[in-house]
Amino acid sequence: MHIDIDKDICIGAGQCALTAPDVFTQDDDGYSTLLPGHEDGDHPLVREAARACPVGAITVSETAS
């Protein structure tokens, strides 16, 4: 799967980091970012973290095999 964070939409609510702290964190400005190695990773809470985002800044898509 591929995870994309739209930095233009993100408001830094931090729901993603609270939901999936092994995948998401917040940068120095408070905006969501992926932890290294998770750009195309699979984690059981990624989709839940995307749903938890109050502004829909996180997109999760399947990658072609």
MOPAC internal coordinates of N, CA, C and O (Angstrom, degrees):
PM7 1SCF
backbone

  N    0.0000 0     0.00 0     0.00 0    0    0    0
  C    1.4504 1     0.00 0     0.00 0    1    0    0
  C    1.5144 1   108.96 1     0.00 0    2    1    0
  O    1.2310 1   121.04 1   -24.08 1    3    2    1
  N    1.3123 1   115.62 1   155.92 1    3    2    1
  C    1.4631 1   121.77 1   178.98 1    5    3    2
  C    1.5317 1   108.12 1  -117.39 1    6    5    3
  O    1.2310 1   120.82 1   -44.90 1    7    6    5
  N    1.3250 1   116.03 1   135.10 1    7    6    5
  C    1.4573 1   122.22 1  -179.78 1    9    7    6
  C    1.5192 1   108.32 1  -112.43 1   10    9    7
  O    1.2310 1   120.55 1   -50.89 1   11   10    9
  N    1.3251 1   116.56 1   129.11 1   11   10    9
  C    1.4551 1   121.21 1   178.41 1   13   11   10
  C    1.5260 1   108.70 1  -127.06 1   14   13   11
  O    1.2310 1   120.54 1   -44.81 1   15   14   13
  N    1.3257 1   116.57 1   135.19 1   15   14   13
  C    1.4632 1   122.27 1   176.37 1   17   15   14
  C    1.5227 1   107.71 1  -115.61 1   18   17   15
  O    1.2310 1   120.45 1   -59.92 1   19   18   17
  N    1.3179 1   116.75 1   120.08 1   19   18   17
  C    1.4634 1   121.71 1   177.94 1   21   19   18
  C    1.5186 1   108.12 1   -82.69 1   22   21   19
  O    1.2310 1   121.05 1   -77.25 1   23   22   21
  N    1.3260 1   115.60 1   102.75 1   23   22   21
  C    1.4694 1   121.18 1  -176.66 1   25   23   22
  C    1.5350 1   111.97 1   -67.11 1   26   25   23
  O    1.2310 1   120.07 1   160.11 1   27   26   25
  N    1.3352 1   117.48 1   -19.89 1   27   26   25
  C    1.4615 1   120.57 1   178.38 1   29   27   26
  C    1.5269 1   111.79 1   -76.53 1   30   29   27
  O    1.2310 1   120.69 1   158.42 1   31   30   29
  N    1.3438 1   116.28 1   -21.58 1   31   30   29
  C    1.4648 1   121.09 1  -179.15 1   33   31   30
  C    1.5294 1   111.78 1   -98.98 1   34   33   31
  O    1.2310 1   120.51 1   146.29 1   35   34   33
  N    1.3347 1   116.64 1   -33.71 1   35   34   33
  C    1.4666 1   121.88 1  -175.55 1   37   35   34
  C    1.5296 1   111.21 1   -54.82 1   38   37   35
  O    1.2310 1   121.37 1   -46.07 1   39   38   37
  N    1.3418 1   114.99 1   133.93 1   39   38   37
  C    1.4689 1   120.55 1   178.26 1   41   39   38
  C    1.5244 1   111.55 1  -111.38 1   42   41   39
  O    1.2310 1   120.35 1  -177.44 1   43   42   41
  N    1.3245 1   116.94 1     2.56 1   43   42   41
  C    1.4595 1   120.77 1   177.54 1   45   43   42
  C    1.5066 1   114.71 1    75.55 1   46   45   43
  O    1.2310 1   120.22 1  -150.38 1   47   46   45
  N    1.3301 1   117.18 1    29.62 1   47   46   45
  C    1.4634 1   120.29 1  -179.53 1   49   47   46
  C    1.5301 1   111.93 1   -65.84 1   50   49   47
  O    1.2310 1   120.16 1   150.43 1   51   50   49
  N    1.3313 1   117.30 1   -29.57 1   51   50   49
  C    1.4513 1   121.66 1   176.41 1   53   51   50
  C    1.5117 1   116.22 1    82.91 1   54   53   51
  O    1.2310 1   119.83 1  -172.05 1   55   54   53
  N    1.3211 1   117.93 1     7.95 1   55   54   53
  C    1.4578 1   120.27 1  -179.98 1   57   55   54
  C    1.5266 1   112.00 1   -63.52 1   58   57   55
  O    1.2310 1   120.52 1   146.05 1   59   58   57
  N    1.3237 1   116.62 1   -33.95 1   59   58   57
  C    1.4629 1   119.94 1   178.95 1   61   59   58
  C    1.5284 1   110.77 1   -65.08 1   62   61   59
  O    1.2310 1   120.52 1   135.74 1   63   62   61
  N    1.3299 1   116.60 1   -44.26 1   63   62   61
  C    1.4641 1   120.69 1   179.99 1   65   63   62
  C    1.5245 1   111.54 1   -67.64 1   66   65   63
  O    1.2310 1   120.20 1   148.78 1   67   66   65
  N    1.3013 1   117.22 1   -31.22 1   67   66   65
  C    1.4636 1   120.21 1   176.48 1   69   67   66
  C    1.5236 1   111.22 1   -73.32 1   70   69   67
  O    1.2310 1   120.37 1   144.15 1   71   70   69
  N    1.3262 1   116.90 1   -35.85 1   71   70   69
  C    1.4566 1   121.73 1  -177.37 1   73   71   70
  C    1.5291 1   112.24 1   -78.64 1   74   73   71
  O    1.2310 1   120.31 1   137.15 1   75   74   73
  N    1.3258 1   117.01 1   -42.85 1   75   74   73
  C    1.4662 1   121.47 1  -177.66 1   77   75   74
  C    1.5365 1   109.95 1  -133.28 1   78   77   75
  O    1.2310 1   120.26 1  -108.19 1   79   78   77
  N    1.3245 1   117.12 1    71.81 1   79   78   77
  C    1.4707 1   120.58 1  -175.55 1   81   79   78
  C    1.5252 1   113.93 1   -66.63 1   82   81   79
  O    1.2310 1   119.48 1   165.83 1   83   82   81
  N    1.3241 1   118.59 1   -14.17 1   83   82   81
  C    1.4660 1   121.09 1   176.42 1   85   83   82
  C    1.5267 1   111.76 1   -80.24 1   86   85   83
  O    1.2310 1   120.42 1   167.76 1   87   86   85
  N    1.3366 1   116.80 1   -12.24 1   87   86   85
  C    1.4676 1   121.66 1  -176.32 1   89   87   86
  C    1.5253 1   111.82 1  -115.48 1   90   89   87
  O    1.2310 1   120.27 1   136.67 1   91   90   89
  N    1.3352 1   117.08 1   -43.33 1   91   90   89
  C    1.4600 1   121.99 1  -174.10 1   93   91   90
  C    1.5239 1   111.72 1  -110.85 1   94   93   91
  O    1.2310 1   121.67 1   -29.59 1   95   94   93
  N    1.3276 1   114.41 1   150.41 1   95   94   93
  C    1.4544 1   121.76 1   171.74 1   97   95   94
  C    1.5240 1   106.44 1  -145.36 1   98   97   95
  O    1.2310 1   120.45 1     3.76 1   99   98   97
  N    1.3145 1   116.74 1  -176.24 1   99   98   97
  C    1.4540 1   120.50 1   176.87 1  101   99   98
  C    1.5141 1   108.74 1  -118.74 1  102  101   99
  O    1.2310 1   120.65 1   -41.18 1  103  102  101
  N    1.3311 1   116.35 1   138.82 1  103  102  101
  C    1.4585 1   120.38 1  -178.58 1  105  103  102
  C    1.5293 1   110.41 1   -77.65 1  106  105  103
  O    1.2310 1   120.47 1     4.67 1  107  106  105
  N    1.3079 1   116.71 1  -175.33 1  107  106  105
  C    1.4683 1   121.29 1  -176.57 1  109  107  106
  C    1.5258 1   113.15 1   -62.18 1  110  109  107
  O    1.2310 1   120.34 1   157.06 1  111  110  109
  N    1.3293 1   116.95 1   -22.94 1  111  110  109
  C    1.4654 1   121.14 1   178.27 1  113  111  110
  C    1.5229 1   112.30 1   -92.63 1  114  113  111
  O    1.2310 1   120.23 1   179.25 1  115  114  113
  N    1.3435 1   117.17 1    -0.75 1  115  114  113
  C    1.4574 1   121.25 1   177.72 1  117  115  114
  C    1.5158 1   114.88 1    92.15 1  118  117  115
  O    1.2310 1   120.19 1  -174.87 1  119  118  117
  N    1.3379 1   117.24 1     5.13 1  119  118  117
  C    1.4569 1   120.43 1  -178.35 1  121  119  118
  C    1.5237 1   110.80 1   -93.53 1  122  121  119
  O    1.2310 1   121.29 1   -26.75 1  123  122  121
  N    1.3102 1   115.14 1   153.25 1  123  122  121
  C    1.4557 1   121.75 1  -177.90 1  125  123  122
  C    1.5221 1   111.76 1   -64.23 1  126  125  123
  O    1.2310 1   121.57 1   -38.21 1  127  126  125
  N    1.3114 1   114.59 1   141.79 1  127  126  125
  C    1.4564 1   121.76 1   174.54 1  129  127  126
  C    1.5247 1   108.51 1  -150.65 1  130  129  127
  O    1.2310 1   121.11 1   -22.23 1  131  130  129
  N    1.3113 1   115.49 1   157.77 1  131  130  129
  C    1.4573 1   120.09 1   179.25 1  133  131  130
  C    1.5174 1   109.83 1   -87.11 1  134  133  131
  O    1.2310 1   120.80 1   -36.72 1  135  134  133
  N    1.3041 1   116.07 1   143.28 1  135  134  133
  C    1.4502 1   120.11 1   172.57 1  137  135  134
  C    1.5259 1   108.14 1   -70.56 1  138  137  135
  O    1.2310 1   119.56 1   -30.98 1  139  138  137
  N    1.3216 1   118.45 1   149.02 1  139  138  137
  C    1.4678 1   120.69 1  -178.85 1  141  139  138
  C    1.5271 1   112.37 1   -53.02 1  142  141  139
  O    1.2310 1   121.30 1   -42.34 1  143  142  141
  N    1.3357 1   115.12 1   137.66 1  143  142  141
  C    1.4521 1   121.45 1   177.59 1  145  143  142
  C    1.5156 1   114.99 1    90.35 1  146  145  143
  O    1.2310 1   119.85 1  -179.57 1  147  146  145
  N    1.3324 1   117.90 1     0.43 1  147  146  145
  C    1.4620 1   119.99 1  -177.49 1  149  147  146
  C    1.5259 1   113.97 1  -111.54 1  150  149  147
  O    1.2310 1   119.96 1  -169.61 1  151  150  149
  N    1.3348 1   117.69 1    10.39 1  151  150  149
  C    1.4601 1   120.53 1  -177.85 1  153  151  150
  C    1.5297 1   111.66 1   -59.49 1  154  153  151
  O    1.2310 1   120.72 1   143.07 1  155  154  153
  N    1.3076 1   116.23 1   -36.93 1  155  154  153
  C    1.4650 1   120.49 1   179.98 1  157  155  154
  C    1.5201 1   110.34 1  -126.85 1  158  157  155
  O    1.2310 1   120.56 1  -152.33 1  159  158  157
  N    1.3069 1   116.54 1    27.67 1  159  158  157
  C    1.4547 1   120.42 1  -175.20 1  161  159  158
  C    1.5147 1   113.53 1   -86.62 1  162  161  159
  O    1.2310 1   122.23 1   -12.50 1  163  162  161
  N    1.3041 1   113.34 1   167.50 1  163  162  161
  C    1.4562 1   120.95 1   178.66 1  165  163  162
  C    1.5202 1   107.23 1  -116.13 1  166  165  163
  O    1.2310 1   120.53 1   -55.61 1  167  166  165
  N    1.2974 1   116.60 1   124.39 1  167  166  165
  C    1.4585 1   121.70 1   179.81 1  169  167  166
  C    1.5260 1   107.06 1  -142.27 1  170  169  167
  O    1.2310 1   119.71 1   -40.89 1  171  170  169
  N    1.3235 1   118.15 1   139.11 1  171  170  169
  C    1.4672 1   120.05 1  -174.84 1  173  171  170
  C    1.5301 1   115.29 1   -62.16 1  174  173  171
  O    1.2310 1   119.47 1   157.60 1  175  174  173
  N    1.3316 1   118.62 1   -22.40 1  175  174  173
  C    1.4673 1   119.89 1  -176.15 1  177  175  174
  C    1.5314 1   114.41 1  -102.45 1  178  177  175
  O    1.2310 1   120.08 1  -176.38 1  179  178  177
  N    1.3343 1   117.46 1     3.62 1  179  178  177
  C    1.4677 1   119.86 1  -176.91 1  181  179  178
  C    1.5205 1   111.95 1   -62.17 1  182  181  179
  O    1.2310 1   119.89 1   133.11 1  183  182  181
  N    1.3066 1   117.82 1   -46.89 1  183  182  181
  C    1.4752 1   120.19 1  -179.35 1  185  183  182
  C    1.5302 1   110.96 1   -65.32 1  186  185  183
  O    1.2310 1   120.19 1   142.68 1  187  186  185
  N    1.3111 1   117.23 1   -37.32 1  187  186  185
  C    1.4724 1   120.66 1   176.86 1  189  187  186
  C    1.5227 1   110.31 1   -64.52 1  190  189  187
  O    1.2310 1   120.26 1   140.05 1  191  190  189
  N    1.3287 1   117.10 1   -39.95 1  191  190  189
  C    1.4618 1   120.95 1   177.85 1  193  191  190
  C    1.5269 1   110.51 1   -63.78 1  194  193  191
  O    1.2310 1   120.22 1   139.88 1  195  194  193
  N    1.3325 1   117.18 1   -40.12 1  195  194  193
  C    1.4655 1   120.63 1   177.43 1  197  195  194
  C    1.5233 1   110.56 1   -62.74 1  198  197  195
  O    1.2310 1   120.43 1   138.37 1  199  198  197
  N    1.3337 1   116.79 1   -41.63 1  199  198  197
  C    1.4718 1   120.55 1   178.17 1  201  199  198
  C    1.5256 1   111.56 1   -66.82 1  202  201  199
  O    1.2310 1   120.27 1   149.64 1  203  202  201
  N    1.3245 1   117.09 1   -30.36 1  203  202  201
  C    1.4643 1   121.01 1  -177.93 1  205  203  202
  C    1.5230 1   112.80 1   -75.27 1  206  205  203
  O    1.2310 1   120.09 1   162.31 1  207  206  205
  N    1.3230 1   117.44 1   -17.69 1  207  206  205
  C    1.4696 1   120.49 1  -178.76 1  209  207  206
  C    1.5288 1   109.39 1   -65.24 1  210  209  207
  O    1.2310 1   119.84 1   -58.95 1  211  210  209
  N    1.3321 1   117.91 1   121.05 1  211  210  209
  C    1.4689 1   119.96 1  -175.74 1  213  211  210
  C    1.5279 1   114.55 1   -69.03 1  214  213  211
  O    1.2310 1   119.95 1   162.74 1  215  214  213
  N    1.3332 1   117.70 1   -17.26 1  215  214  213
  C    1.4660 1   119.81 1  -179.41 1  217  215  214
  C    1.5271 1   112.67 1  -115.70 1  218  217  215
  O    1.2310 1   119.67 1  -175.64 1  219  218  217
  N    1.3341 1   118.23 1     4.36 1  219  218  217
  C    1.4498 1   121.66 1   177.44 1  221  219  218
  C    1.5170 1   114.50 1    67.62 1  222  221  219
  O    1.2310 1   120.20 1  -144.93 1  223  222  221
  N    1.3288 1   117.23 1    35.07 1  223  222  221
  C    1.4564 1   121.01 1  -177.18 1  225  223  222
  C    1.5265 1   113.63 1   -78.87 1  226  225  223
  O    1.2310 1   119.95 1   168.02 1  227  226  225
  N    1.3425 1   117.70 1   -11.98 1  227  226  225
  C    1.4589 1   121.29 1  -176.77 1  229  227  226
  C    1.5196 1   110.04 1  -106.54 1  230  229  227
  O    1.2310 1   121.33 1   -52.19 1  231  230  229
  N    1.3277 1   115.06 1   127.81 1  231  230  229
  C    1.4564 1   121.82 1   176.97 1  233  231  230
  C    1.5252 1   108.43 1  -117.40 1  234  233  231
  O    1.2310 1   121.05 1   -48.36 1  235  234  233
  N    1.3203 1   115.61 1   131.64 1  235  234  233
  C    1.4549 1   121.40 1   177.13 1  237  235  234
  C    1.5210 1   107.32 1  -118.15 1  238  237  235
  O    1.2310 1   120.80 1   -55.51 1  239  238  237
  N    1.3267 1   116.07 1   124.49 1  239  238  237
  C    1.4662 1   119.94 1  -179.59 1  241  239  238
  C    1.5189 1   109.52 1  -131.27 1  242  241  239
  O    1.2310 1   121.52 1   -26.54 1  243  242  241
  N    1.3148 1   114.70 1   153.46 1  243  242  241
  C    1.4639 1   120.32 1   177.38 1  245  243  242
  C    1.5305 1   108.54 1   -77.95 1  246  245  243
  O    1.2310 1   120.69 1   -36.84 1  247  246  245
  N    1.3023 1   116.28 1   143.16 1  247  246  245
  C    1.4604 1   120.45 1   176.05 1  249  247  246
  C    1.5157 1   108.62 1   -98.98 1  250  249  247
  O    1.2310 1   120.97 1   -31.82 1  251  250  249
  N    1.3031 1   115.76 1   148.18 1  251  250  249
  C    1.4636 1   120.65 1   179.56 1  253  251  250
  C    1.5220 1   109.46 1   -70.43 1  254  253  251
  O    1.2310 1   120.60 1   -37.24 1  255  254  253
  N    1.3108 1   116.46 1   142.76 1  255  254  253
  C    1.4662 1   121.18 1   179.75 1  257  255  254
  C    1.4958 1   111.30 1   -85.42 1  258  257  255
  O    1.2310 1   120.10 1   180.00 1  259  258  257

